[in-house]
Amino acid sequence: MTGLCMDYDDLIRYFGDRYKTTAFNPVIERLLLACPSSTVFALGGHSVVVQISPSIVAKVVVQPGDSRLQNEQKIFHLLEQTECRYIAKCLFRGTDVSFLECLPHGTLRDRMSIISKVPRPVLQWMLQLSSAVACIENLGYAHGDINPQNVLVDDNDGLKLIDFDHALPIGDRLNVGYEPYVRQYRVGTKDKGGSFGVAGPKTEQYALGSMFWYMSRGTELYSELEGPDQVERLLDDIFPEVSLEDPMDKIIDNCWHGRYNRVADLLREIEGIAGSTTKEQELVNGMEEVEKRRVCEEYYNSVTRP
């Protein structure tokens, strides 16, 4: 849920009795009080996103010491080695809180629900999302939870990948996600691993294939079926027919069947189709980013000092 504009009292009412007052992270209230215009921007399963300025949000864990935010911060640290325009930027990291660039236009799911005269730039989105996932792959990790809620829309109608709470090393067991962006395997099949297999190029490209289907069709894969029927189709590797003469449909089919050795190979194929037709994002002004980091550090120090 994004763009909520909730205050602290609204937040407490939302969580109700799920958290004891002593376990609820006090940094959330302090951030909301630090600036009169601060509001709760979004809610996750275990975190609260506070908007502290038009361009900055703070992701704070509800319960201090949550290992999922720590895992995400580890990924952001690794991402400092590279530059990917299609991953939401982390501006500053502190204990139990990460300050991120604000993308106020909602998630990909929100964008897909909008009835707009502006056509969906599907090929551009495919390129951007694959670039982000390939970047993570290059670090030896899988995102592990690719779905429309974990992709945000920027000012240029482009996409940025978010939420690395469940990112994991390639080769580890994958136990999170929901159909049709993951699929279970029948007991005794060759695909060993977690509930949804072994994290890596196959699981990542499978999720991407289902994302590409959603982008191009406007409805999720097998959304017309009841949950058990959907799961059964995916267990049996039964997918809708696509036109293999259409380059984008062929990519979707390849992703569902794990035909790319790496996500980087998928990216190269999309780049070959896209050519120069996609829009490049503007480079971020370096001084502007330095200033944002300074502001984030000041906010962090003001709400964490004794």
N, C-alpha and C positions, 0 to 999 in steps of 0.2 A: 504494500500500500504506500503510495507516494502522494506528496502535496496535501498532507493532512491538516496542517496549520493548527495543531493541537497545543494546548499549554500543559503545564505539569499536572494540574488537577484532572484534566481530561485523560492524561496518560495513566494516572493512578486508577481512575475509574475503568479504563480499558483493561488493564491487567488484573484488576479485581483482587482476588485472594491467591492468585497464582504465585505471587512472591511476597514473602514476609518483608515488612518495612526494613528490618535490619539487613536483609540480603539485597535490597534494591540499591543499585549503584548511585551514591550521592552525587557523582560527577554529572549525571544527567540533569538534576535540578540546578546545580551550580552553573552549568552551561546555559540553561534556559534563563537564569537570572543575570548572567553576565552582560547580556545585551537586551534592551527592551524589545527589539524586533525579532528575537530568536523564537523559533517555534519548532515543534516536532514535525519533521518533513516526511519521515517514512518509518515504518515498523517492520522488523524482521522477527524471526522465531525466537531470537535470543539477543537482539540488539535494537537500539533506538537511534535513528538518524536525526540529528538536530541541525537545522539550518541557522548558521550564525552570521551569514552575510549573503548577498545575492550570488556570490561565486564560490562559497565555501560551506561544506557541511561537515559535521563531526559524527562519526559512527561510534557509539558507545555501547559496550556490553551491559546487559541488564544486571547480571551478577558478576561482581569483580572476579578476575582470574580465569575467565572463560577461555578455554584452550583454543576455541575456534577462531577467535579474533587474533590470538597469538600466532596461529597457523597462517592466517591471512597476512599478518604483518611480516612474517618470514618470506612470503611470496613477494610482497612489495619490496622488501630488501633485495631480493634476487633481481627484481625487475629494474633496479637502479643500474644494473650492468648493461641494460639495453634501452632502446627507445621504441615504443609502440604507440602510435597515435590512437589506436583503437581499444586501449585499455584505460579505464578511468584512473586518473592520476592521484596518487597519494602524496599529499603535501607535507604532512608531518605525522610521526607516530609517537605515541606515548603509552604509558601503562593503561590498559583497558580502553583506549580511545585512539582512533585514526581520523585525521583530518583529510578530507577528499575534495576534489573539484566538484562543484555542484552542477548537475545536469537536470534542469527543472522541467524537462518536457516529458517525463514519465518513462515507462518501460516500453519495450517492443510490443508487449501485449496491449498496452494503452494505445500505441500508434496504430496497431492493426485494427483496433475497434473504432477508429475515427473514420467516419464517412467523409472523404475529402476529394476535391477535384484534382488534388496533386497526386499523381501516380506514385505507387511505391517503387523506390529505386532498388529493385530486388538484386540485380547483379552487383551493384555497389555494396549493398548490405552483405551479400555473400562474400565479397572480397574482404570487407572490413572485419567481419566476424572470423573468417578463416585466418586472417593475418594475426588477430589477437590470440587465437588458440595455437597457431604455429609458434608464436613467440613463447608461450608457456611451454610448449613441447621442447623448444630449443634449450630450455633450462632444465629439462629432465623431468618435467611435471605434467600432469593432466589437470584440467580445471575440475572435472569430476561432477559438475552440476550445471551443465549448459541447458538453459531453458529460457523462455521469453521473459520471465520475471528478472533474470540476471543479466539483461541487456538493456542499456539505457539509450535514449535518443538525444543527440546533441543539437546545437542551434542550427546546424546545416542539414538536418534530417539524416544524419549519419548515425552509426551505432558505436557504442563502447561497452566492452565486457566488464562486468563488476562481480563482486562477491566470490572471494577466493577462500572462504571459510573451510570448504571441503576439498580444496586442491590437495593432490597427493602425488607421491613419486610414481612415475611410470613403472608398472609391474606390481603395484600394490592392489589389494582387494577393493573393489568398488561396491559400496553398500548404501549409497544415497542416490536420490533421484526419483523421478516418476515418469511413467509412460506418457507419451511415446518417445521421450528423449533418452530413456534407458530401456533395456529389455532384460527380462529374466531368462535363465537357461534351464532346460529340463535337467533333472537329476541324472547324472551319469553321462552327460554330453562331454565332448572334448574341451569345452570352454570352462576351465576351472577358475575359481576366484571367489569374489564376494557374491552378494545377491545378484549383481548385475555384471559379473565377469571381472576381468583383470583390466585395470585402468591403463589406457594407452591409446595408440592411434585408432584401434578398432572402435573403442567405446566413444572416443571423441568425435570421430567422423560419423558414427551412427547418429549421435546427438545433432551434429551439424546437418546431416541429411534431413532429419525430421524438422529442424529449424527452417531449412531452405524450402521444404514442402509448405510449411505454414506461411512463410513469406510470400510464396508464389501463388498459393491457392486461397489464402485468407481464412482457412480453417485448419485445425490441427489434424494430424494423421489419425484416422479412424475415430474422429470425434463423434461420429454418428452412432457408434456402437456403445453398448453398456461396458463397464469396466472389465468384467471377466472375459467377455467376447474379444475385447481389444487385446487383452493380455494373451489370450490363446492364439490370435493371429500372429502376434509378434513372436511368441514362443516357437511357432512353426515357420517363421521366416516368410510369412505371406504378406506381400505388400501390394498396394494398388499398381495397376499397369501405368507405365509412363511411356512417353514417346522418346525412344532412344535416338531419334533423328534430331531432337531438340537438345542443344548442348547443356542447358541447365537441368533438364530432366535426366539426362544421362549421368550428370554429376550426382544428382540425388540418388539414383539407383546404385551407382558405384559406392556411395557413402553407406547406404543401407547394407550392402553386401561386403563391406570392408575391403575394397579392392585397392585402396591406397596404402602403401607401406608406411607412410608418414603423413601427417597433416600438411607438412611442407609440400608434399607432392600434390595434394589436393589444391593448395594455394596456387602452385605454379599453373595448374590447369585453368583455374578461374582467371588468373592474370592473363593467360593466353587468349581467353575469350573476351575479357573486359577491354583489353587494349588501352586506349587513351580516353575511353568514354566515361570513366568514373571521375568524380570530383575529388581533388586532393584537399585535405583539411589544411587550414592555415597553421603555420608554426606558432607555438606559444612564445610570446615575448619573454625573454629570459629575465629581465629586470622585474617584470610584472609577477613572475612566478616566485622570485626571491622575496618580493614584498609579501606575497600571500603566505609563504612559509614563515616569515617573521611574525605576521599577524597570528597565525596558528599557534606558534610557540608561546606568544604572549597570552593567548586565551588559555592554553594548557597550563602554563605556570600560575595563572590567576585562579584556576579552579582546583588545582592540586596542592598548592602550598598549604602547610598547616595553619 
